[in-house]
Amino acid sequence: MKLLLSLSTLLSDLRTKETGATAVEYGLIVSLIAIVIIAAVALVGTNLSTLFNTVGGAV
């Protein structure tokens, strides 16, 4: 019975505390920003490689 009571207390405490949810939200935002940065770098890197190859071929 004590275990059930302490589990119930723990679950109610988790529902009222929002610090964990905030950390998860910040984690999701950071991961989305990282994905956008990686995609942008990959796209710019490909375009720069093509540009350098074109200039190198012209020279």
CHARMM-style PDB file with segment names, atoms N, HN, CA, C and O in Angstrom:
ATOM      1  N   MET     1       0.817  -1.185   0.000  1.00  0.00      PROA
ATOM      2  CA  MET     1       0.000   0.000   0.000  1.00  0.00      PROA
ATOM      3  C   MET     1       0.868   1.259   0.000  1.00  0.00      PROA
ATOM      4  O   MET     1       0.538   2.247  -0.655  1.00  0.00      PROA
ATOM      5  N   LYS     2       1.988   1.216   0.745  1.00  0.00      PROA
ATOM      6  HN  LYS     2       2.256   0.413   1.277  1.00  0.00      PROA
ATOM      7  CA  LYS     2       2.895   2.361   0.776  1.00  0.00      PROA
ATOM      8  C   LYS     2       3.485   2.613  -0.606  1.00  0.00      PROA
ATOM      9  O   LYS     2       3.648   3.759  -1.024  1.00  0.00      PROA
ATOM     10  N   LEU     3       3.802   1.533  -1.306  1.00  0.00      PROA
ATOM     11  HN  LEU     3       3.670   0.602  -0.966  1.00  0.00      PROA
ATOM     12  CA  LEU     3       4.372   1.673  -2.645  1.00  0.00      PROA
ATOM     13  C   LEU     3       3.382   2.354  -3.579  1.00  0.00      PROA
ATOM     14  O   LEU     3       3.759   3.237  -4.349  1.00  0.00      PROA
ATOM     15  N   LEU     4       2.134   1.952  -3.515  1.00  0.00      PROA
ATOM     16  HN  LEU     4       1.828   1.235  -2.889  1.00  0.00      PROA
ATOM     17  CA  LEU     4       1.101   2.552  -4.357  1.00  0.00      PROA
ATOM     18  C   LEU     4       0.905   4.021  -4.013  1.00  0.00      PROA
ATOM     19  O   LEU     4       0.734   4.853  -4.905  1.00  0.00      PROA
ATOM     20  N   LEU     5       0.930   4.340  -2.728  1.00  0.00      PROA
ATOM     21  HN  LEU     5       1.069   3.664  -2.004  1.00  0.00      PROA
ATOM     22  CA  LEU     5       0.770   5.727  -2.295  1.00  0.00      PROA
ATOM     23  C   LEU     5       1.953   6.583  -2.753  1.00  0.00      PROA
ATOM     24  O   LEU     5       1.762   7.702  -3.227  1.00  0.00      PROA
ATOM     25  N   SER     6       3.170   6.062  -2.612  1.00  0.00      PROA
ATOM     26  HN  SER     6       3.326   5.152  -2.227  1.00  0.00      PROA
ATOM     27  CA  SER     6       4.326   6.846  -3.043  1.00  0.00      PROA
ATOM     28  C   SER     6       4.383   6.955  -4.562  1.00  0.00      PROA
ATOM     29  O   SER     6       4.841   7.971  -5.084  1.00  0.00      PROA
ATOM     30  N   LEU     7       3.934   5.945  -5.275  1.00  0.00      PROA
ATOM     31  HN  LEU     7       3.561   5.120  -4.851  1.00  0.00      PROA
ATOM     32  CA  LEU     7       3.876   6.024  -6.733  1.00  0.00      PROA
ATOM     33  C   LEU     7       2.848   7.063  -7.157  1.00  0.00      PROA
ATOM     34  O   LEU     7       3.089   7.829  -8.090  1.00  0.00      PROA
ATOM     35  N   SER     8       1.719   7.095  -6.488  1.00  0.00      PROA
ATOM     36  HN  SER     8       1.524   6.473  -5.730  1.00  0.00      PROA
ATOM     37  CA  SER     8       0.691   8.084  -6.778  1.00  0.00      PROA
ATOM     38  C   SER     8       1.199   9.498  -6.501  1.00  0.00      PROA
ATOM     39  O   SER     8       0.937  10.417  -7.277  1.00  0.00      PROA
ATOM     40  N   THR     9       1.915   9.669  -5.411  1.00  0.00      PROA
ATOM     41  HN  THR     9       2.127   8.923  -4.780  1.00  0.00      PROA
ATOM     42  CA  THR     9       2.488  10.977  -5.072  1.00  0.00      PROA
ATOM     43  C   THR     9       3.520  11.392  -6.119  1.00  0.00      PROA
ATOM     44  O   THR     9       3.559  12.552  -6.529  1.00  0.00      PROA
ATOM     45  N   LEU    10       4.332  10.469  -6.539  1.00  0.00      PROA
ATOM     46  HN  LEU    10       4.300   9.527  -6.206  1.00  0.00      PROA
ATOM     47  CA  LEU    10       5.349  10.758  -7.552  1.00  0.00      PROA
ATOM     48  C   LEU    10       4.704  11.182  -8.865  1.00  0.00      PROA
ATOM     49  O   LEU    10       5.136  12.153  -9.487  1.00  0.00      PROA
ATOM     50  N   LEU    11       3.677  10.462  -9.286  1.00  0.00      PROA
ATOM     51  HN  LEU    11       3.326   9.673  -8.781  1.00  0.00      PROA
ATOM     52  CA  LEU    11       3.009  10.800 -10.540  1.00  0.00      PROA
ATOM     53  C   LEU    11       2.325  12.159 -10.455  1.00  0.00      PROA
ATOM     54  O   LEU    11       2.339  12.920 -11.422  1.00  0.00      PROA
ATOM     55  N   SER    12       1.732  12.467  -9.319  1.00  0.00      PROA
ATOM     56  HN  SER    12       1.721  11.848  -8.533  1.00  0.00      PROA
ATOM     57  CA  SER    12       1.084  13.769  -9.184  1.00  0.00      PROA
ATOM     58  C   SER    12       2.120  14.884  -9.171  1.00  0.00      PROA
ATOM     59  O   SER    12       1.863  15.964  -9.702  1.00  0.00      PROA
ATOM     60  N   ASP    13       3.284  14.648  -8.576  1.00  0.00      PROA
ATOM     61  HN  ASP    13       3.493  13.770  -8.144  1.00  0.00      PROA
ATOM     62  CA  ASP    13       4.358  15.643  -8.590  1.00  0.00      PROA
ATOM     63  C   ASP    13       4.879  15.862 -10.011  1.00  0.00      PROA
ATOM     64  O   ASP    13       5.181  16.992 -10.396  1.00  0.00      PROA
ATOM     65  N   LEU    14       4.984  14.798 -10.780  1.00  0.00      PROA
ATOM     66  HN  LEU    14       4.739  13.880 -10.467  1.00  0.00      PROA
ATOM     67  CA  LEU    14       5.473  14.925 -12.149  1.00  0.00      PROA
ATOM     68  C   LEU    14       4.503  15.713 -13.016  1.00  0.00      PROA
ATOM     69  O   LEU    14       4.919  16.448 -13.912  1.00  0.00      PROA
ATOM     70  N   ARG    15       3.211  15.561 -12.751  1.00  0.00      PROA
ATOM     71  HN  ARG    15       2.873  14.965 -12.023  1.00  0.00      PROA
ATOM     72  CA  ARG    15       2.221  16.299 -13.532  1.00  0.00      PROA
ATOM     73  C   ARG    15       2.237  17.782 -13.220  1.00  0.00      PROA
ATOM     74  O   ARG    15       1.969  18.601 -14.099  1.00  0.00      PROA
ATOM     75  N   THR    16       2.542  18.138 -11.996  1.00  0.00      PROA
ATOM     76  HN  THR    16       2.760  17.472 -11.282  1.00  0.00      PROA
ATOM     77  CA  THR    16       2.512  19.554 -11.623  1.00  0.00      PROA
ATOM     78  C   THR    16       3.805  20.267 -11.968  1.00  0.00      PROA
ATOM     79  O   THR    16       3.794  21.480 -12.177  1.00  0.00      PROA
ATOM     80  N   LYS    17       4.909  19.558 -12.035  1.00  0.00      PROA
ATOM     81  HN  LYS    17       4.917  18.572 -11.866  1.00  0.00      PROA
ATOM     82  CA  LYS    17       6.191  20.175 -12.372  1.00  0.00      PROA
ATOM     83  C   LYS    17       6.335  20.236 -13.889  1.00  0.00      PROA
ATOM     84  O   LYS    17       6.112  19.243 -14.581  1.00  0.00      PROA
ATOM     85  N   GLU    18       6.703  21.393 -14.394  1.00  0.00      PROA
ATOM     86  HN  GLU    18       6.885  22.200 -13.832  1.00  0.00      PROA
ATOM     87  CA  GLU    18       6.843  21.553 -15.836  1.00  0.00      PROA
ATOM     88  C   GLU    18       8.289  21.730 -16.270  1.00  0.00      PROA
ATOM     89  O   GLU    18       8.544  22.016 -17.440  1.00  0.00      PROA
ATOM     90  N   THR    19       9.232  21.569 -15.367  1.00  0.00      PROA
ATOM     91  HN  THR    19       9.024  21.337 -14.417  1.00  0.00      PROA
ATOM     92  CA  THR    19      10.627  21.763 -15.749  1.00  0.00      PROA
ATOM     93  C   THR    19      11.081  20.689 -16.725  1.00  0.00      PROA
ATOM     94  O   THR    19      11.856  20.976 -17.638  1.00  0.00      PROA
ATOM     95  N   GLY    20      10.621  19.477 -16.552  1.00  0.00      PROA
ATOM     96  HN  GLY    20       9.992  19.245 -15.810  1.00  0.00      PROA
ATOM     97  CA  GLY    20      10.979  18.410 -17.480  1.00  0.00      PROA
ATOM     98  C   GLY    20      10.418  18.657 -18.861  1.00  0.00      PROA
ATOM     99  O   GLY    20      11.098  18.432 -19.862  1.00  0.00      PROA
ATOM    100  N   ALA    21       9.180  19.120 -18.921  1.00  0.00      PROA
ATOM    101  HN  ALA    21       8.627  19.303 -18.107  1.00  0.00      PROA
ATOM    102  CA  ALA    21       8.554  19.415 -20.211  1.00  0.00      PROA
ATOM    103  C   ALA    21       9.277  20.561 -20.909  1.00  0.00      PROA
ATOM    104  O   ALA    21       9.454  20.534 -22.127  1.00  0.00      PROA
ATOM    105  N   THR    22       9.687  21.550 -20.158  1.00  0.00      PROA
ATOM    106  HN  THR    22       9.543  21.572 -19.168  1.00  0.00      PROA
ATOM    107  CA  THR    22      10.407  22.672 -20.739  1.00  0.00      PROA
ATOM    108  C   THR    22      11.737  22.222 -21.319  1.00  0.00      PROA
ATOM    109  O   THR    22      12.130  22.662 -22.399  1.00  0.00      PROA
ATOM    110  N   ALA    23      12.418  21.357 -20.612  1.00  0.00      PROA
ATOM    111  HN  ALA    23      12.098  20.999 -19.735  1.00  0.00      PROA
ATOM    112  CA  ALA    23      13.697  20.850 -21.106  1.00  0.00      PROA
ATOM    113  C   ALA    23      13.502  20.049 -22.392  1.00  0.00      PROA
ATOM    114  O   ALA    23      14.310  20.145 -23.315  1.00  0.00      PROA
ATOM    115  N   VAL    24      12.448  19.272 -22.449  1.00  0.00      PROA
ATOM    116  HN  VAL    24      11.792  19.194 -21.698  1.00  0.00      PROA
ATOM    117  CA  VAL    24      12.166  18.505 -23.662  1.00  0.00      PROA
ATOM    118  C   VAL    24      11.847  19.445 -24.821  1.00  0.00      PROA
ATOM    119  O   VAL    24      12.301  19.218 -25.943  1.00  0.00      PROA
ATOM    120  N   GLU    25      11.078  20.485 -24.564  1.00  0.00      PROA
ATOM    121  HN  GLU    25      10.709  20.669 -23.653  1.00  0.00      PROA
ATOM    122  CA  GLU    25      10.758  21.444 -25.619  1.00  0.00      PROA
ATOM    123  C   GLU    25      12.018  22.136 -26.134  1.00  0.00      PROA
ATOM    124  O   GLU    25      12.190  22.297 -27.342  1.00  0.00      PROA
ATOM    125  N   TYR    26      12.886  22.539 -25.233  1.00  0.00      PROA
ATOM    126  HN  TYR    26      12.746  22.408 -24.252  1.00  0.00      PROA
ATOM    127  CA  TYR    26      14.140  23.165 -25.659  1.00  0.00      PROA
ATOM    128  C   TYR    26      14.993  22.166 -26.446  1.00  0.00      PROA
ATOM    129  O   TYR    26      15.638  22.543 -27.424  1.00  0.00      PROA
ATOM    130  N   GLY    27      15.001  20.927 -26.039  1.00  0.00      PROA
ATOM    131  HN  GLY    27      14.477  20.621 -25.245  1.00  0.00      PROA
ATOM    132  CA  GLY    27      15.744  19.902 -26.773  1.00  0.00      PROA
ATOM    133  C   GLY    27      15.222  19.730 -28.191  1.00  0.00      PROA
ATOM    134  O   GLY    27      16.001  19.587 -29.133  1.00  0.00      PROA
ATOM    135  N   LEU    28      13.901  19.743 -28.341  1.00  0.00      PROA
ATOM    136  HN  LEU    28      13.267  19.859 -27.576  1.00  0.00      PROA
ATOM    137  CA  LEU    28      13.316  19.629 -29.677  1.00  0.00      PROA
ATOM    138  C   LEU    28      13.656  20.833 -30.543  1.00  0.00      PROA
ATOM    139  O   LEU    28      13.958  20.685 -31.727  1.00  0.00      PROA
ATOM    140  N   ILE    29      13.608  22.013 -29.960  1.00  0.00      PROA
ATOM    141  HN  ILE    29      13.363  22.133 -28.998  1.00  0.00      PROA
ATOM    142  CA  ILE    29      13.952  23.225 -30.711  1.00  0.00      PROA
ATOM    143  C   ILE    29      15.405  23.181 -31.161  1.00  0.00      PROA
ATOM    144  O   ILE    29      15.712  23.501 -32.309  1.00  0.00      PROA
ATOM    145  N   VAL    30      16.299  22.786 -30.263  1.00  0.00      PROA
ATOM    146  HN  VAL    30      16.050  22.526 -29.330  1.00  0.00      PROA
ATOM    147  CA  VAL    30      17.724  22.712 -30.608  1.00  0.00      PROA
ATOM    148  C   VAL    30      17.959  21.675 -31.695  1.00  0.00      PROA
ATOM    149  O   VAL    30      18.763  21.901 -32.599  1.00  0.00      PROA
ATOM    150  N   SER    31      17.271  20.541 -31.621  1.00  0.00      PROA
ATOM    151  HN  SER    31      16.618  20.357 -30.886  1.00  0.00      PROA
ATOM    152  CA  SER    31      17.471  19.509 -32.639  1.00  0.00      PROA
ATOM    153  C   SER    31      16.954  19.975 -33.996  1.00  0.00      PROA
ATOM    154  O   SER    31      17.573  19.677 -35.019  1.00  0.00      PROA
ATOM    155  N   LEU    32      15.836  20.698 -34.030  1.00  0.00      PROA
ATOM    156  HN  LEU    32      15.334  20.939 -33.200  1.00  0.00      PROA
ATOM    157  CA  LEU    32      15.330  21.220 -35.299  1.00  0.00      PROA
ATOM    158  C   LEU    32      16.280  22.263 -35.887  1.00  0.00      PROA
ATOM    159  O   LEU    32      16.513  22.280 -37.096  1.00  0.00      PROA
ATOM    160  N   ILE    33      16.822  23.122 -35.047  1.00  0.00      PROA
ATOM    161  HN  ILE    33      16.632  23.108 -34.065  1.00  0.00      PROA
ATOM    162  CA  ILE    33      17.791  24.109 -35.523  1.00  0.00      PROA
ATOM    163  C   ILE    33      19.029  23.410 -36.077  1.00  0.00      PROA
ATOM    164  O   ILE    33      19.568  23.824 -37.103  1.00  0.00      PROA
ATOM    165  N   ALA    34      19.480  22.358 -35.406  1.00  0.00      PROA
ATOM    166  HN  ALA    34      19.042  22.022 -34.572  1.00  0.00      PROA
ATOM    167  CA  ALA    34      20.655  21.618 -35.874  1.00  0.00      PROA
ATOM    168  C   ALA    34      20.387  20.976 -37.234  1.00  0.00      PROA
ATOM    169  O   ALA    34      21.259  20.978 -38.103  1.00  0.00      PROA
ATOM    170  N   ILE    35      19.190  20.429 -37.421  1.00  0.00      PROA
ATOM    171  HN  ILE    35      18.482  20.428 -36.715  1.00  0.00      PROA
ATOM    172  CA  ILE    35      18.842  19.811 -38.705  1.00  0.00      PROA
ATOM    173  C   ILE    35      18.845  20.854 -39.818  1.00  0.00      PROA
ATOM    174  O   ILE    35      19.337  20.586 -40.915  1.00  0.00      PROA
ATOM    175  N   VAL    36      18.300  22.042 -39.547  1.00  0.00      PROA
ATOM    176  HN  VAL    36      17.900  22.260 -38.656  1.00  0.00      PROA
ATOM    177  CA  VAL    36      18.284  23.113 -40.550  1.00  0.00      PROA
ATOM    178  C   VAL    36      19.702  23.554 -40.887  1.00  0.00      PROA
ATOM    179  O   VAL    36      20.021  23.780 -42.054  1.00  0.00      PROA
ATOM    180  N   ILE    37      20.550  23.677 -39.877  1.00  0.00      PROA
ATOM    181  HN  ILE    37      20.291  23.494 -38.929  1.00  0.00      PROA
ATOM    182  CA  ILE    37      21.940  24.083 -40.121  1.00  0.00      PROA
ATOM    183  C   ILE    37      22.671  23.032 -40.948  1.00  0.00      PROA
ATOM    184  O   ILE    37      23.399  23.379 -41.879  1.00  0.00      PROA
ATOM    185  N   ILE    38      22.489  21.772 -40.628  1.00  0.00      PROA
ATOM    186  HN  ILE    38      21.898  21.490 -39.873  1.00  0.00      PROA
ATOM    187  CA  ILE    38      23.154  20.699 -41.383  1.00  0.00      PROA
ATOM    188  C   ILE    38      22.689  20.698 -42.833  1.00  0.00      PROA
ATOM    189  O   ILE    38      23.500  20.534 -43.745  1.00  0.00      PROA
ATOM    190  N   ALA    39      21.388  20.881 -43.054  1.00  0.00      PROA
ATOM    191  HN  ALA    39      20.729  21.015 -42.313  1.00  0.00      PROA
ATOM    192  CA  ALA    39      20.865  20.916 -44.429  1.00  0.00      PROA
ATOM    193  C   ALA    39      21.418  22.117 -45.192  1.00  0.00      PROA
ATOM    194  O   ALA    39      21.774  21.999 -46.365  1.00  0.00      PROA
ATOM    195  N   ALA    40      21.489  23.268 -44.531  1.00  0.00      PROA
ATOM    196  HN  ALA    40      21.200  23.364 -43.579  1.00  0.00      PROA
ATOM    197  CA  ALA    40      22.010  24.471 -45.192  1.00  0.00      PROA
ATOM    198  C   ALA    40      23.483  24.305 -45.539  1.00  0.00      PROA
ATOM    199  O   ALA    40      23.905  24.674 -46.635  1.00  0.00      PROA
ATOM    200  N   VAL    41      24.259  23.764 -44.633  1.00  0.00      PROA
ATOM    201  HN  VAL    41      23.917  23.464 -43.743  1.00  0.00      PROA
ATOM    202  CA  VAL    41      25.689  23.564 -44.890  1.00  0.00      PROA
ATOM    203  C   VAL    41      25.899  22.566 -46.017  1.00  0.00      PROA
ATOM    204  O   VAL    41      26.783  22.750 -46.854  1.00  0.00      PROA
ATOM    205  N   ALA    42      25.095  21.514 -46.046  1.00  0.00      PROA
ATOM    206  HN  ALA    42      24.377  21.364 -45.366  1.00  0.00      PROA
ATOM    207  CA  ALA    42      25.225  20.523 -47.120  1.00  0.00      PROA
ATOM    208  C   ALA    42      24.883  21.147 -48.472  1.00  0.00      PROA
ATOM    209  O   ALA    42      25.562  20.888 -49.466  1.00  0.00      PROA
ATOM    210  N   LEU    43      23.836  21.966 -48.510  1.00  0.00      PROA
ATOM    211  HN  LEU    43      23.284  22.176 -47.703  1.00  0.00      PROA
ATOM    212  CA  LEU    43      23.438  22.609 -49.761  1.00  0.00      PROA
ATOM    213  C   LEU    43      24.477  23.619 -50.225  1.00  0.00      PROA
ATOM    214  O   LEU    43      24.850  23.636 -51.398  1.00  0.00      PROA
ATOM    215  N   VAL    44      24.940  24.451 -49.318  1.00  0.00      PROA
ATOM    216  HN  VAL    44      24.637  24.436 -48.365  1.00  0.00      PROA
ATOM    217  CA  VAL    44      25.955  25.457 -49.670  1.00  0.00      PROA
ATOM    218  C   VAL    44      27.260  24.773 -50.055  1.00  0.00      PROA
ATOM    219  O   VAL    44      27.938  25.218 -50.981  1.00  0.00      PROA
ATOM    220  N   GLY    45      27.619  23.711 -49.368  1.00  0.00      PROA
ATOM    221  HN  GLY    45      27.068  23.349 -48.616  1.00  0.00      PROA
ATOM    222  CA  GLY    45      28.844  22.986 -49.690  1.00  0.00      PROA
ATOM    223  C   GLY    45      28.804  22.409 -51.090  1.00  0.00      PROA
ATOM    224  O   GLY    45      29.803  22.461 -51.808  1.00  0.00      PROA
ATOM    225  N   THR    46      27.674  21.863 -51.490  1.00  0.00      PROA
ATOM    226  HN  THR    46      26.862  21.821 -50.907  1.00  0.00      PROA
ATOM    227  CA  THR    46      27.527  21.312 -52.841  1.00  0.00      PROA
ATOM    228  C   THR    46      27.613  22.415 -53.878  1.00  0.00      PROA
ATOM    229  O   THR    46      28.273  22.258 -54.905  1.00  0.00      PROA
ATOM    230  N   ASN    47      26.949  23.532 -53.612  1.00  0.00      PROA
ATOM    231  HN  ASN    47      26.413  23.659 -52.777  1.00  0.00      PROA
ATOM    232  CA  ASN    47      26.994  24.643 -54.563  1.00  0.00      PROA
ATOM    233  C   ASN    47      28.399  25.223 -54.671  1.00  0.00      PROA
ATOM    234  O   ASN    47      28.838  25.561 -55.771  1.00  0.00      PROA
ATOM    235  N   LEU    48      29.110  25.343 -53.560  1.00  0.00      PROA
ATOM    236  HN  LEU    48      28.753  25.069 -52.667  1.00  0.00      PROA
ATOM    237  CA  LEU    48      30.477  25.857 -53.603  1.00  0.00      PROA
ATOM    238  C   LEU    48      31.408  24.909 -54.343  1.00  0.00      PROA
ATOM    239  O   LEU    48      32.287  25.347 -55.086  1.00  0.00      PROA
ATOM    240  N   SER    49      31.218  23.629 -54.143  1.00  0.00      PROA
ATOM    241  HN  SER    49      30.503  23.274 -53.540  1.00  0.00      PROA
ATOM    242  CA  SER    49      32.040  22.645 -54.843  1.00  0.00      PROA
ATOM    243  C   SER    49      31.839  22.763 -56.354  1.00  0.00      PROA
ATOM    244  O   SER    49      32.800  22.725 -57.123  1.00  0.00      PROA
ATOM    245  N   THR    50      30.601  22.903 -56.763  1.00  0.00      PROA
ATOM    246  HN  THR    50      29.820  22.934 -56.139  1.00  0.00      PROA
ATOM    247  CA  THR    50      30.304  23.065 -58.197  1.00  0.00      PROA
ATOM    248  C   THR    50      30.914  24.356 -58.726  1.00  0.00      PROA
ATOM    249  O   THR    50      31.470  24.377 -59.825  1.00  0.00      PROA
ATOM    250  N   LEU    51      30.814  25.426 -57.957  1.00  0.00      PROA
ATOM    251  HN  LEU    51      30.363  25.410 -57.065  1.00  0.00      PROA
ATOM    252  CA  LEU    51      31.383  26.710 -58.369  1.00  0.00      PROA
ATOM    253  C   LEU    51      32.898  26.619 -58.512  1.00  0.00      PROA
ATOM    254  O   LEU    51      33.458  27.093 -59.500  1.00  0.00      PROA
ATOM    255  N   PHE    52      33.560  26.015 -57.537  1.00  0.00      PROA
ATOM    256  HN  PHE    52      33.104  25.630 -56.734  1.00  0.00      PROA
ATOM    257  CA  PHE    52      35.030  25.896 -57.609  1.00  0.00      PROA
ATOM    258  C   PHE    52      35.450  25.004 -58.788  1.00  0.00      PROA
ATOM    259  O   PHE    52      36.451  25.289 -59.445  1.00  0.00      PROA
ATOM    260  N   ASN    53      34.717  23.956 -59.056  1.00  0.00      PROA
ATOM    261  HN  ASN    53      33.904  23.723 -58.522  1.00  0.00      PROA
ATOM    262  CA  ASN    53      35.037  23.087 -60.189  1.00  0.00      PROA
ATOM    263  C   ASN    53      34.854  23.833 -61.505  1.00  0.00      PROA
ATOM    264  O   ASN    53      35.646  23.658 -62.431  1.00  0.00      PROA
ATOM    265  N   THR    54      33.817  24.665 -61.597  1.00  0.00      PROA
ATOM    266  HN  THR    54      33.173  24.807 -60.845  1.00  0.00      PROA
ATOM    267  CA  THR    54      33.583  25.461 -62.808  1.00  0.00      PROA
ATOM    268  C   THR    54      34.703  26.480 -63.008  1.00  0.00      PROA
ATOM    269  O   THR    54      35.223  26.635 -64.113  1.00  0.00      PROA
ATOM    270  N   VAL    55      35.063  27.160 -61.949  1.00  0.00      PROA
ATOM    271  HN  VAL    55      34.641  27.034 -61.051  1.00  0.00      PROA
ATOM    272  CA  VAL    55      36.143  28.166 -62.047  1.00  0.00      PROA
ATOM    273  C   VAL    55      37.462  27.486 -62.341  1.00  0.00      PROA
ATOM    274  O   VAL    55      38.249  27.985 -63.145  1.00  0.00      PROA
ATOM    275  N   GLY    56      37.721  26.342 -61.698  1.00  0.00      PROA
ATOM    276  HN  GLY    56      37.081  25.936 -61.044  1.00  0.00      PROA
ATOM    277  CA  GLY    56      38.962  25.613 -61.952  1.00  0.00      PROA
ATOM    278  C   GLY    56      39.038  25.103 -63.379  1.00  0.00      PROA
ATOM    279  O   GLY    56      40.117  25.085 -63.972  1.00  0.00      PROA
ATOM    280  N   GLY    57      37.905  24.686 -63.944  1.00  0.00      PROA
ATOM    281  HN  GLY    57      37.029  24.701 -63.463  1.00  0.00      PROA
ATOM    282  CA  GLY    57      37.878  24.223 -65.322  1.00  0.00      PROA
ATOM    283  C   GLY    57      38.087  25.354 -66.315  1.00  0.00      PROA
ATOM    284  O   GLY    57      38.664  25.156 -67.385  1.00  0.00      PROA
ATOM    285  N   ALA    58      37.609  26.553 -65.950  1.00  0.00      PROA
ATOM    286  HN  ALA    58      37.140  26.713 -65.082  1.00  0.00      PROA
ATOM    287  CA  ALA    58      37.758  27.713 -66.834  1.00  0.00      PROA
ATOM    288  C   ALA    58      39.182  28.235 -66.817  1.00  0.00      PROA
ATOM    289  O   ALA    58      39.646  28.804 -67.805  1.00  0.00      PROA
ATOM    290  N   VAL    59      39.877  28.048 -65.711  1.00  0.00      PROA
ATOM    291  HN  VAL    59      39.500  27.586 -64.909  1.00  0.00      PROA
ATOM    292  CA  VAL    59      41.243  28.545 -65.606  1.00  0.00      PROA
ATOM    293  C   VAL    59      42.143  27.546 -66.277  1.00  0.00      PROA
ATOM    294  OT1 VAL    59      43.358  27.742 -66.321  1.00  0.00      PROA
TER     295      VAL     59
END
